[in-house]
Amino acid sequence: MSTAPFILAASGRRSSHTPVWFMRQAGRSLPEYRAIRGEGSILDAIKAPDRAAELTLQPVRRYGVDAAVLYSDIIVPAHAVGFGIDVSPGTGPVCDAPLRTADDLRRLRPFEPAADAPYVLRAVDMLVAELPESVPLLAFAGAPFTVASYLIEGRPSRTYEHTKQLMHSNPTLWHQLMERLVQHAVASIGGQLDHGARAFQLFDSWAGTLSRADYDTYVLPHSTAVFAALATRHPDIPGIHFGIGCDHLLESMLSAGPKVLGLDWRTPIGDARRRMGASLVVQGNLDPALVLAGAEVALMATDAVLDDNGCLDGERHPGHIFNLGHGVPPNADPDVLQAIVDRVKERTAR
């Protein structure tokens, strides 16, 4: 049985300290990242396994975090099958011919990791060989709704007007698209787990734009299908479900089947446990903006998150993975992030 703090906490078991890692911990905030990342699309770096592995390892070496998250992107499967989507620097995922009709869906064929994105699996192999047992590699994929929103809108959106229009005006096509993206997510995460990743996160970053009724009708069945398929394939692997602005959806997101519920900074940990049970395992949830306010403010906020996690039987609640409530801001000071990691470990050491 693993003694890695992350794996123990994800199962609600006591560990040597509260594990800590950061979404987007490998990124523009690190000078060593900028030195080797290169120009152009992030997809170019992802397609170079040596570089992707090195970028994954950089924050582990620098900060001593308790998990390594694979350096990749949620649109890799759709890009790899030739749908026609890329990542534009400074903008995000873009496609010249968005998905609006059944004919467009034919461009989104099933994803086969070994054939379509062998570079991802090669990077996973390299990382599994190098990481210590105490630091698991996290697989990830985009949840069907969030990936669908990029394919339908054609670029990042604030209104998701085309996505919601398709959802309501052509539910048959909507569910066909979501089923295809379920296959993409399961194949992508499953391939990474088959090659040695030891946990995973399903990013439904933009699900918070939906009402609870729309989420439950048009999204929840498909997110549930992802977690169910992965639980069948890898029953002991913990999965995290995460989205932004999803306080009104948390009960539904938990019902999809994750072992860990990711919280953004808007939902206190204590409130989440009062709503969904004292044993709820959570990840989060320091406001990323407070990282930019300097070490003193960031550490006070870190203490507040640790206090919010509370105690169980006189000890800190074991079901907590410390993280930010979203990704590391690109202009974050690495020294502040280091101070946060040190504070979490010092305050929670058994």
C-alpha positions in Angstrom: 0.0 0.0 0.0 1.3 3.4 -0.9 2.6 5.7 1.8 2.6 8.8 -0.5 0.9 11.6 1.3 -1.2 12.5 -1.7 -2.5 9.0 -2.2 -3.3 8.6 1.5 -5.1 11.9 1.7 -7.1 11.2 -1.5 -8.4 8.2 0.2 -9.2 10.0 3.4 -6.4 8.3 5.3 -3.9 10.0 7.6 -0.5 10.9 6.2 2.7 12.4 7.4 1.5 15.9 6.4 -1.2 17.5 4.3 -0.1 17.0 0.8 0.3 20.1 -1.4 0.6 20.7 -5.2 -0.5 23.5 -7.5 -2.5 23.5 -10.6 -0.3 25.0 -13.4 2.7 24.5 -11.1 4.7 24.0 -14.3 4.4 27.2 -16.1 5.4 30.8 -16.8 6.0 31.7 -13.2 9.2 29.6 -13.3 12.3 31.0 -14.9 13.5 27.5 -15.7 10.2 26.9 -17.5 10.7 29.9 -19.7 14.2 28.8 -20.5 13.2 25.6 -22.2 9.5 26.1 -23.1 10.2 27.5 -26.5 7.9 29.7 -28.7 4.7 28.9 -30.3 1.9 26.6 -29.2 2.0 24.6 -26.0 1.3 21.6 -28.2 4.7 21.8 -29.7 6.3 21.3 -26.2 3.9 18.6 -25.4 4.9 16.7 -28.5 8.5 16.6 -27.3 8.5 14.0 -24.5 11.9 14.9 -23.1 10.8 18.5 -22.8 7.3 17.7 -21.4 8.9 15.4 -18.8 11.4 18.1 -17.8 8.7 20.7 -17.5 6.6 18.3 -15.3 9.6 17.7 -13.0 10.7 21.4 -12.5 8.2 22.3 -9.8 8.8 19.0 -8.0 12.4 19.8 -7.7 12.0 23.4 -6.9 9.1 23.3 -4.4 9.1 19.8 -3.0 5.4 19.4 -3.9 3.7 16.1 -3.2 2.4 15.4 -6.7 3.6 15.9 -10.3 0.9 16.8 -12.8 1.7 15.8 -16.4 2.6 18.7 -18.6 -0.1 18.5 -21.2 -3.4 20.2 -22.3 -7.0 19.3 -22.3 -7.4 19.7 -26.1 -4.6 17.2 -26.9 -7.1 14.4 -27.9 -9.2 16.6 -30.1 -6.0 18.1 -31.7 -4.5 14.6 -32.1 -7.5 13.2 -34.0 -7.3 16.1 -36.5 -10.4 18.1 -35.5 -8.5 21.3 -36.3 -8.0 22.9 -32.9 -4.8 24.5 -31.6 -3.6 26.6 -28.7 -2.9 30.2 -29.6 -0.4 31.9 -27.3 -2.1 34.6 -25.3 -5.6 33.4 -26.3 -6.1 29.7 -25.6 -7.7 27.0 -27.6 -8.9 28.2 -31.0 -10.3 26.4 -34.1 -11.2 28.0 -37.5 -14.1 25.6 -38.1 -16.0 25.2 -34.9 -18.4 22.3 -34.3 -21.9 23.3 -35.0 -23.5 20.5 -37.1 -23.5 16.7 -37.3 -21.1 16.9 -40.2 -18.6 18.7 -37.9 -18.9 15.8 -35.4 -17.6 13.5 -38.1 -14.2 15.3 -37.8 -14.0 14.2 -34.2 -13.2 10.6 -34.5 -12.4 8.3 -31.5 -9.1 8.9 -29.8 -6.5 6.1 -29.6 -3.7 7.3 -27.3 -0.9 4.9 -28.5 -1.6 5.8 -32.2 -2.7 9.4 -31.9 -0.5 10.8 -29.1 2.3 8.4 -28.4 4.4 11.3 -27.2 2.1 11.7 -24.2 2.6 8.1 -23.2 6.3 8.4 -23.7 6.5 11.4 -21.3 4.5 9.4 -18.8 6.9 6.5 -19.0 9.9 8.8 -18.5 8.3 10.5 -15.5 7.2 7.2 -13.8 10.8 6.0 -14.1 12.2 9.1 -12.4 9.7 10.2 -9.8 10.0 8.8 -6.3 7.3 6.6 -4.8 6.3 9.5 -2.5 5.4 11.8 -5.5 2.7 10.3 -7.7 2.2 11.4 -11.3 -1.3 12.9 -11.9 -3.0 12.2 -15.2 -5.7 14.6 -16.4 -8.1 15.4 -19.1 -10.8 17.9 -19.9 -14.3 17.0 -18.9 -16.7 16.6 -21.8 -18.5 19.9 -21.3 -15.4 22.1 -21.0 -13.8 20.5 -24.1 -17.1 20.8 -26.0 -17.3 24.5 -25.2 -14.0 25.1 -26.9 -14.9 23.0 -29.9 -18.3 24.7 -30.3 -17.3 28.3 -29.5 -14.0 28.1 -31.5 -12.2 30.1 -28.8 -12.5 30.9 -25.1 -15.8 32.5 -24.3 -17.5 34.4 -21.5 -21.1 33.7 -22.6 -20.9 30.2 -24.1 -23.8 31.3 -26.4 -23.1 28.8 -29.1 -22.6 26.0 -26.6 -25.9 26.6 -24.8 -27.7 27.1 -28.1 -26.6 23.7 -29.4 -27.3 22.1 -26.1 -31.0 23.2 -26.1 -31.8 23.4 -29.8 -30.2 20.1 -30.8 -30.0 17.8 -27.8 -29.5 14.7 -30.0 -26.3 16.2 -31.5 -25.2 17.5 -28.1 -25.4 14.1 -26.4 -23.6 12.5 -29.4 -20.8 15.0 -29.0 -20.6 14.4 -25.3 -20.5 10.7 -25.7 -17.5 11.1 -28.1 -15.8 13.3 -25.6 -16.4 10.8 -22.9 -14.5 8.3 -25.0 -11.7 10.9 -25.5 -11.4 11.5 -21.7 -11.5 7.9 -20.7 -9.0 6.9 -23.4 -6.7 9.8 -22.5 -6.7 9.3 -18.7 -6.8 5.6 -19.0 -3.7 5.5 -21.2 -1.8 7.6 -18.7 -2.9 5.4 -15.8 -2.0 2.3 -17.8 1.5 3.7 -18.1 1.9 4.4 -14.4 0.2 7.6 -13.4 -1.3 7.0 -10.0 -4.2 9.5 -9.8 -6.1 11.8 -12.1 -8.0 15.0 -12.3 -11.0 15.7 -14.6 -11.1 19.4 -15.3 -14.6 20.8 -15.9 -13.3 24.3 -15.7 -16.2 26.1 -17.2 -19.2 24.0 -15.9 -20.0 26.9 -13.5 -21.5 28.8 -16.4 -24.5 26.4 -16.3 -27.5 26.3 -14.1 -27.9 23.3 -11.9 -30.8 22.0 -14.0 -28.8 22.3 -17.2 -25.8 20.7 -15.6 -27.8 17.7 -14.3 -29.6 17.2 -17.6 -26.9 17.8 -20.2 -23.5 17.3 -18.4 -23.8 15.1 -15.3 -24.6 11.8 -17.1 -21.5 12.2 -19.2 -19.1 13.2 -16.4 -20.5 10.2 -14.5 -19.7 8.0 -17.4 -16.1 9.1 -17.4 -15.6 8.3 -13.7 -17.5 5.0 -13.9 -15.4 3.8 -16.9 -12.2 4.7 -15.1 -13.3 3.1 -11.9 -13.9 -0.1 -13.7 -10.6 0.0 -15.4 -8.6 1.3 -12.4 -10.7 0.7 -9.3 -8.1 1.8 -6.8 -7.0 5.0 -8.5 -8.3 8.2 -6.9 -9.9 10.8 -9.2 -10.5 14.5 -8.6 -13.4 16.5 -10.1 -12.7 20.3 -10.4 -14.4 23.3 -11.9 -14.5 27.1 -11.4 -17.5 28.9 -10.0 -19.3 25.6 -9.3 -20.5 26.1 -5.7 -24.1 25.6 -6.9 -23.1 22.3 -8.7 -20.9 20.7 -6.1 -23.4 18.1 -4.9 -24.0 17.1 -8.5 -20.3 17.0 -9.3 -19.7 14.8 -6.3 -22.4 12.4 -7.4 -20.5 11.9 -10.7 -18.2 9.6 -8.7 -14.9 11.3 -7.9 -13.0 10.3 -4.7 -11.9 14.0 -4.3 -13.9 17.1 -4.8 -11.9 20.1 -6.0 -13.0 23.5 -4.5 -12.3 26.9 -5.9 -11.7 29.7 -3.4 -15.4 30.7 -3.2 -16.5 27.6 -1.2 -15.2 27.2 2.3 -14.0 23.7 3.1 -16.2 23.6 6.2 -19.3 24.6 4.3 -18.6 21.8 1.7 -18.4 19.2 4.5 -21.5 20.5 6.2 -23.4 20.1 2.9 -21.9 16.8 1.7 -20.7 15.0 4.8 -17.9 15.2 7.4 -15.8 12.6 5.6 -15.7 14.5 2.3 -12.2 14.6 0.8 -11.4 17.9 -0.7 -8.7 19.6 -2.7 -8.0 23.4 -2.4 -8.5 26.2 -2.0 -6.3 29.2 -1.6 -7.4 32.2 -3.7 -4.7 32.5 -6.5 -4.9 36.3 -6.3 -3.5 36.2 -2.8 -0.3 34.5 -4.0 0.3 37.8 -5.8 -0.1 39.9 -2.6 3.3 38.8 -1.2 4.4 36.2 1.3 2.9 37.7 4.4 -0.6 37.8 2.9 -0.3 34.5 1.2 0.8 32.7 4.4 -2.0 34.2 6.4 -4.4 32.9 3.7 -2.7 29.5 3.8 -3.2 29.3 7.5 -6.9 30.2 7.1 -7.3 27.3 4.6 -5.6 24.9 6.9 -7.8 26.1 9.8 -10.9 25.7 7.6 -10.0 22.1 7.0 -10.5 21.6 10.7 -10.0 18.6 12.9 -11.3 15.1 13.1 -10.9 13.2 16.4 -8.5 15.9 17.7 -6.2 15.8 14.6 -6.3 17.6 11.3 -8.8 16.2 8.9 -7.0 13.6 6.8 -9.1 14.2 3.7 -7.4 17.4 2.5 -5.1 18.0 -0.4 -3.8 21.6 -0.3 -3.9 23.5 -3.6 -5.0 26.9 -5.0 -8.6 27.4 -6.0 -7.4 27.6 -9.6 -4.1 27.6 -11.5 -0.9 29.4 -10.5 -0.9 33.0 -12.0 1.8 33.4 -14.6 3.2 36.4 -12.7 3.4 34.6 -9.3 6.6 34.8 -7.4 8.1 31.3 -7.0 9.5 32.3 -3.6 5.9 32.9 -2.4 4.8 29.5 -3.7 7.8 27.9 -1.9 6.8 29.6 1.3 3.3 28.2 1.0 4.6 24.7 0.5 6.9 25.0 3.5 4.1 26.4 5.7 1.7 23.6 4.8 4.2 20.9 5.6 5.5 22.6 8.8 2.0 23.2 10.2 0.6 19.8 9.4 3.5 17.5 10.1 2.5 14.7 12.5 
